Amino acid sequence: MKLSRAILWLLLVVLVSTPLLGSTWYVRPDGGTRHSSNVSGQCDGKADAAYPGSGSNKHCAFKDFRYLWDDKSGKVGAGAWVIAGGDTIIIRGCTAGAGQKNPSNPNCRIGWDAPTGTGDNLWCYGVGSYTCYNPPIPAGTAAQHTRILGQNYAACNVGGATNPKLYESNLTQLFGGFSLNWTFNLQNTQYVDIQCVELTTHNGGCTRGGSPAYPRECSNNQPLDDYAQDGFLTNNKTANITFQDVYVHGFNSSGLNGPIGGPITMTRVFVGFNAHAGWDFDDGSSTPDAPGSSIKANFVTMIGHGCYEEYPIVHAFPAHACYDDSSNGFGDAWSGQDTELDSFTCNHCVQAYNTKDAFLGPHTLIKTLLIENSQSYGNMGAQWKWNNTPNATTTFLNNLTVGNCARFSAPIPGAAQSFALSSKVPGAYLSDYCRAGGNTVAISTQQNSHVLFANNTFVDYFDTVFLLSCGTVKTYPSGLCGSTPFVFTNNIFLGYYLKGNEPPGLFFIDDKSIKVTSSHNIEYGNRSGFSDKCGGDIICSDPRLVNQPPQQGWTNQTFLDNFNFSPRSDSPAVKHGVPMNGITTDYFGNPRPSPPSIGGVEPQQEGAGKPATASQ
């Protein structure tokens, strides 16, 4: 009897558990065409095996990613996924069909195969090239996510690397083209994982924004140019999406576009050289995020937005034309819309060399904001810019910032040319350096909130380090921030000046209700009258950082490149901070002693960590 019960129990477990496993689908270069009721194809997509060479409906992989929703019969329109929610797709690569123009095997094309809708170009038949992307992905569940995986997903970040651009060869590439508006549709879906994937377009020859068009404007009439506008498409029903080891680059507009509908997790993500923005949350109608929306970003890099990417990539800074808001471009890294956002966490984020602002902006009101162990430098607007809801908490810890907003006025290391309009070089259309006042940090908050900046290092040369406001873009100065403490503790504020200009002021307070509390800071090189009073626990002497440039009227934009944030052993920062709850390590993960050093980085012992430099 006991044995029978055990067998029955085992059968019950198997029957209950089987649906949770889902099915696994395969795409590989040696796979076959899809078999369906519309067409006698070669494979069913359900085996990690090559097409055997003869027969139909064999148990083998598809050879094209698009077969997962389109059988290429010309009878399915936008198509429908063959997978179910909770299934897994493993993409090992694709093989282009004979009629595909500009093939890039083993990379996988999305969109039309050709510049005209004729002949063998049957993908999305009757739909048109602009919206020839995947239909909404079947949603997973909290217990069983739908997974779309590149072939090396199990060991994607080689050697523990955190920037997927550095292990690009390990990623599976999907690319959009032939006037595709969006490349990868994540609208109206939940619990989906995207992992070990590169999403891009192979353009480099035409532009769709910015003036003048260089080298020419893209054709979105047949015959079409081979480009895609945006990468990932989201809406306010997109929730519980995980991006891991993802590289998004080269689009004529944004790497990601649209609001969100719930939690989004980004781990080891590089978004770069998209001509409009990194992630533009505005869908054109400023649709707000759904309640409960949040972003958790770990090791996320946003670089080079406002610039069109060259193709093929040759240079370390692979731009071939850059535009700003004075040349009908844009250039935000993260670009928020009019909405409230429950929380945003940025840990080890980098925003660099974007032609507008680096962070979310004043329109999105964040309830809980945590930025730690992150860098921002070389952006033409504010290096950091955000706003909060009432009753919000903002915590900014262990961050390294260089306020060099005119950096693009000189050539960028690794670039093919200058992008300054004054250079008069084709493709160089930047002139609005230090836009909107040139503040390094421009933030606003509201009543009954709390703002903490602790153990950060700021290096600046332009106008104002902190612009502090109260209220929304429609109400400030509201005069309601008397109940909101602005606390600055254990920070280094190091100012410089360009020849003929003044050093930066530390604080410009745009609302009389704002009160700043400062302690255990080093404030040196900043304009008098706009800083804290020296003495007590406010140190106004040279912080003596490693290889720190001298105080002088600088005439070039490169003097803050590769800035070393490490204090020397004789620095007044060393062990002159005050212990802070929750701060146990520095930017590089080195332990904080008690008392800790002031600034974002502890002195570097031999073998204790990486050089503390701000670099591309």
Secondary structure, 3 states (H helix, E strand, C coil): CHHHHHHHHHHHHHHHHHHHHCCEEEEEEEEECECCCCCCCCECCCCCCCCCCCCCCECCCECCHHHHCCCCCCCCCCCCCCCCCCCEEEECCCCCCCCCCCCCCCCEEECCCCCCCCCCCCCCCCCCCCCCCCCCCCCCCCCCCEEEEECCHHHCCHHHCCCHHHHHHHCEEEEECCCEEEEEECCCCEEEEEEEEEEEECCCCCECCCCCCCCCECCCCCCCCCCEEEEEECCCCCEEEEEEEEEEECCCCEEEECCCCCEEEEEEEEEECCCCEEEECCCCCCCCCCCCCEEEEEEEEEECCCEEECCCCCCCCCEEEEECCCCCCCCEEEECCCEEEEEEEEECCEEECCCCCCCCCCCEEEEEEEEECCEEECCCCCCEEEEEEEEEEEEEECCEEEECCCHHHCCCCCCCCCCEHHHCCCCEEECCCCCCCCCCEEEEECCCCEEEEECCEEEECCCEEEEEEECCCCCCCCCCHHHCEEEEECCEEEECEECCCCCCEEEEECCCCCEEEEECCEEECCCCCCCCCCECCEECCCCCECCCCCCCEECCCCCCCCEECCECCCCCCCCCCCCCCCCCECCCCCECCCCCCCCCCCCCCCCCCCCCEECC
